[in-house]
């Protein structure tokens, strides 16, 4: 099959409808910036990941015997927090980024917002449900175990904790490892959780999800967003990203399709 890059021309390529020169690079987004919000919007518009994750979370939440308190760790702009707020009597949301914390307060006006890192936080109440969604990318791996133990200490008796990251064998994470050289695997924490005293039970569940894009430009925009997880290595050229997407995600007449499966580490504390 003829490469879509060669059909479009090898000297210029596109991002968001604009022509890019061959020396263009993948951008680094700032979470408070308009480019990040636009990229995130594009990602959400082309994936079923959000719906699949919400279905898993609702199942867990509705199975709880007590829904007095939820603690959302790394709540970001509060979008996910707001979807779950109605289930709980009290919501404690932790977000150290000042810009995101401001959006969080606006999205979840009834939540107690704590603008502190995990290690410096002492929640005012134990959580019947503790959620930590896609936060561990931003925590050095040497600190994963200590952060996990701290989160487990916030669980009320009978409570459940959910830690979410992309599955390391998904197409997205294989791409991240290819360009950034760093894998992320919650399986390491699964083994740690069961060694913590107190009779905790832990299991790792994978929730399948996919991204679909009709054209190469959109597929690369989404891939650019996915690559914005630390630590970033040397800048990735846009043409190298296009070639990777073309080689690994091209599904001929069906456009571009790549997996973004999520792993949920589910930890429960005995009642």
N, C-alpha and C positions, 0 to 999 in steps of 0.2 A: 504493500500500500504506500502511496506517495505521502511523504511527510507534509503535514499542514504547515510546518515552518517553511519548507522549501516552496510551497505554493504561494505563500504570502510574501516571500522574499526574505533573504537571510540577513540583510543589513538593518532592517527595522522590524520591531515586534511591538505588541500592544499590551497595555495595562489600563483597564478601565476605559477603553475606547481611544486612548492616546497612543501616539507612536513613540516607541522607546528606541534609543540608540543602543548599539551593541555593548556599550560599556555601562549600561544601567544595572543597578543592583537591587536586590530584594530589600525593601524598607524595614527599618526597625520602628515599630509603633510605640507611641506613648498612650497608655490606657485612657488618659483624659482628653486625647486629641481627636479631631474630627475624622482623620484617616482611619484610626482604630475603629471608631464607631461604624464607619461606612463598611470597612472590611468585615467586621463582626456581623453586620446586617446582611451582607452578601453571603457569608458562611451559613447563617441561620436560614436564609431563603432557599438554600440548595441542599439541605440535609434533613434527615428525620431523627437526628441525634437528640434534639430537645424533647420531641414527643416520646421517644423511647425511654429517655432518662426520667421524664416526669411520670410515666406509667410505672416504672420500677419504684420510684420514690413514694408515689401515692400508695402502692401496695404495701410498702413497709410501714408507712405512717398510719394507714388505716388499721393495720394489725396491732398497733400499740395498745396496751391496756390503759395507759395513762398518757395524756397529751397535754400536760400542764405547761411544759417548757420546751422550746426548740432553741438550740444554739447553732447558728450558721457561721462557720469559720471561713473568713475570706469571702464575705458576702458580695463583694464587688459593688455594682450599681443597684443591687437589690431586686433584680428581675426575678431570679429564682426564688429568693426569699419571699417576695410578695405572693408568688403562686402557692406557697405552703403556709402562709401566715394564718389563714382562716381555720386551720386544723388545731391551732395551739392557743392556750390561754395567754401565754407570754412568749415573746420572741426576743432573743439576745443575738445581735448581729455584730460580728467582729470584722472590721475593715480598716487597716492602718493607712491606706492611701487616702490623703485628704480630699482629693477631687472625687474619688469614688464614694467616700464616706458621705460627702454632701449629697450626691445623687441617691445614695442609700437612704438617707434620712427623708428625702422627698418621696421616694417610692414606698417606704415603709414607715409612715409617721408614728405608728404605735410601738415600733421596736425600740429596744434599748441598744443604742449603737455605741460600741467600744472601739475607739480608733487606736488600737495598740496591736503589736505583733503577738503571735501565739505565746511565745516564751514569756512575755511581760503581762499576760492577761490572767486575771482571776475572775471568772464569771460570778455574778451575784447569786446565781442559783444553778443547781445541777440540771442537766438536760435529759429529758426523756427521749429526745432525738437530737443527735449531734451530726451536723452535715459539714463536710469539708470537700468542696467540689473543685477539682482542678487547681489546687493550691500548691501541692507538693512539687510542681515544676519549679517553683520559686524558692524552695528550701534546699540548701546544700544537702547532698545525700548523706553526709556524715551526721547530719542533724535530724534525719528522718525518724530514727527510732525514738529519740528523746521527745520529739514533737508528738509522735503517735502516743507515747505513754502519757503525755500531758493531756491530750484530748480524751483518752480513755478514762483519765481521772475525773473528767467533767461529767461522766455518765451517771445518771441516777439509777438506783436498783431497778432492774427490769427494762432499762433503756437500751436503745440501739444507736450505733454510730455508723455512718456511711462515709467512706473516703473514696473519691472518684478521680481516676486518671484515664487517659487513653490507653487502650490495650497495646502493649509493646509490639505485638505482631500485626497490628492494623497497618493498612497502607500508609496512613498519615504518620505513624510513629516510625515506620521503616524509612520514610522520607526524612524525618527529623534526624534520625540517627545517621543517615547517609550524609546530610549536609552539616549537621552540628556535632556529630560524633558522640552524642550522649544518649543512651537509652534510659527509659523510665519504666520501672517494673514494680507494681504494687505487690507482686508475689513475695518480695523480700519482707514486706510488712505483715503479710499474712502469717508468716512463720513467727515473727516477733510477737504479734498480738497474743498468741496462745501461750507464750511463756510468761506473760504478766500475771502475777498472783491475783487471785480473786475469782477464779473459775470462769473467766471470759471465754466465749466461743467466737471463733472467727471463720469466715469462709469468703472466698473470692468468686464473684459472679461476673460474667461477661455479658454485656447487653449489646447486641449487634446494631450497627447503624452505618449508613452510607451517605456519601456526597455524590450528587449528580449534576453535571454541567453540560450544556449543549455545545459549548465552544471552548477553544483553547484559552482564550483570554480570560474568561470567567473561571475556568479550572485553575489557571495560574494565580489569579487574584486570591482564590480560596487557599491554594497551597502556600502563598506568601503569608497569609494570616496564620496558618497552622505552624509555619516555621518560626513564628515569633514567640518561642519559648526559650528561656535561658538554659544554659549559657550559650550565647551566640558566638560562633567561631569567626573566622575571617569572612568578610562579606561574600554572599552568594550572588553570582551574576544572574541577571534575569534570563539570559539566553541559556545558561546551564539549567535553570529551573524549568524553562520551557521544554528543553530536551528530555529532562527527567519525566515530566508530566506526560509528554508525548509517548515516551517509551513504555512507561509503567501503567498509565491510566487511560490510554486511548482504547475505547471500546467500539471502534469503527462507526457504524451507522447509529449507534446508541449514544454518541457523544463521549463524555468522560465520566467514569464511575470509579470511586475509590472508597475504601472502608475507613470508618472512624469509630470503630467499636470502643466502648467504654468498659473499664473494669471498675466494679464497686467492691471495695473491701467492707464487708458487713461484720461488725463486732457487736456482740450483745453481752450485757452484764446480767448475771442472775438476779432474780427478784428477791 
